């Protein structure tokens, strides 16, 4: 029996070798520095940053190398000190090319002058938002939404702040280990947001499979009655924003809306820590914790400089095991499969997961209408119908079926006995429908 | 090493413990005790019919897929389930060719001609049974008295005709007879013990949902309680709730037929409507038509309504809020 509401749907995915049980107990370590980092100027949702450096420039650690271009955008900083050897397009995890700043590391780790914020206790929302824009803060849970926008003074009053430490994605333990090693800092960072927004209640939502993190944070929050450490059931996708809001506050975020509409601000634990460092040290976001798990010789949680190529992490973990068949940038449910190792770690990368042969996908067969996808869908959609509409090319029908509400968690595909790629169909529908809406808007504007 | 890596769409984990084959295997396992009971009560002829029906169902699927150059999918075991269910819908004294014809009708006419697994709009075994009933009414009469535990060779079946429990003016059967299956009837519908055992297995394995069986059986129970007002009494003969629940094809229909994924609604409320609808039609056919039993027709009727039910019971997405009507605000 849990104190908290059960969100609809959800699954318990099984892991293969070196899953959470292995990585959860590995403290964060720092691998040796890469000789060269590749820092993409687009590591967030929104417009790519504009490069501030050119080939031959020497840069220091934490130096701003990308200026936000547009309202929804974020700064990018150098994660090493050294010399820029080029600003050119490189392939990222999603297979697309994006402009990247390539820097040769001089291994001196010379920082730029960092200035902690004056009067951190008195920062208001506008000041935090400006700081987030300057320091390149984005949501570190995976969506990489710029915090300059998230922390804008809201139009409606916010009453609840939820710190998302659920980490429901299989294999990943980055947030778990961060909570264990930087608990005080996370709480301090959270308090800055609490004060800035005048929030009464702060929940720290953690899945029950992290009892050590729950115990530690409960102890540290004991003297502040506004903080509640909430152990939530272990069920994927418990860490989904709307799911966690519902579990903790019983509020249903409106379809197409944001938690802010319901007076709730949801932030990832990693982002709280990043905010702490930005406020108290003046440190921009230049590194993050990455779990390397699954079919590797030495699974680990690494503190990784942004821009470190995946190969560097694999080398630190002593390579793939012979039975490895799939390498994933991120977690196995929502991450992207990659087949090259020159891809750099970005702000949104919480893990490198390697899966073995026996977990590989099986060929798809006919839908038998068993309804499992409906039972597990946390958004109460009917993925099999959306899939059928997509295959027919009937995107209007898919839109009516609510395809735009899909959060791409992958629960439907996971549970499908016919192994149909339902999640992918929903993603395709979302893309096509978004394109259609944009085209319609352009047409109307042209009138 | 890198060349060996697969690149595919997320999610990359799949529930390999649940495949179509696993689900069908679970249904076969759930049906096996009933098959044993059928052989126990009706002897070797039952065994013969079950074997013929299963083999012809699988053969029909294989032959059709070969002829039409489609991938052969007999390994998904769905044809085995259809064959078993068809055999369970035959009387013990049916000739072997009836089982073969029934299986071919079920697989080719009803399943494959409409697009194969997942596409048929009626339960293949039930639709085939309906065709057989209309075409060979005499051969499909289930009025053989069981041999109660004695092994009887197929050839030695002597047709001791009695009225089925639901036939008008039937001689009374005790509740235990009805429950254990020691009554005349179709092969698979008589033994309620094994049917309920199979149903429990499917529920535990989460192959079927509780909604359809419960709504189906519950509706029949309520309808008969309203009509007769008695749960059970010997004097009331067939006119009481328990006698009606344990007679005819209600239990096998509610557990194994109405819950067929392909031909039942996928939404939660749709499943309840399916169960209630089946129960009402069964009651109407049993009481007000010239057929003594109407389980298969009730289910077939609801099968046809399934797409409509699904359409009107689809849930709204999580967080859906009714749009505020601006017209009303303007008036105020």
Interface residues (C-beta under 8 A of the other chain):
Chain A: X7 X8 X11 X13 X14 X15 X170 X242 X246 X252 X253 X254 X255 X257 X320 X324 X325 X326 X327 X328 X332 X333 X334 X335 X336 X337 X338 X339 X340 X341 X353 X355 X358 X359 X360 X361 X362 X365 X366 X367 X368 X369 X370 X371 X372 X374 X378 X379 X380 X381 X382 X384 X385 X401 X402 X405 X408 X409 X410 X411 X413 X414 X415 X416 X417 X418 X419 X421 X423 X424 X427
Chain B: X1 X2 X4 X5 X6 X7 X8 X9 X10 X11 X12 X13 X14 X15 X16 X17 X18 X19 X20 X22 X23 X73 X76 X78 X116 X117 X118 X119 X209 X261 X262 X264 X266 X267 X314 X315 X316 X317 X318 X319 X320 X321
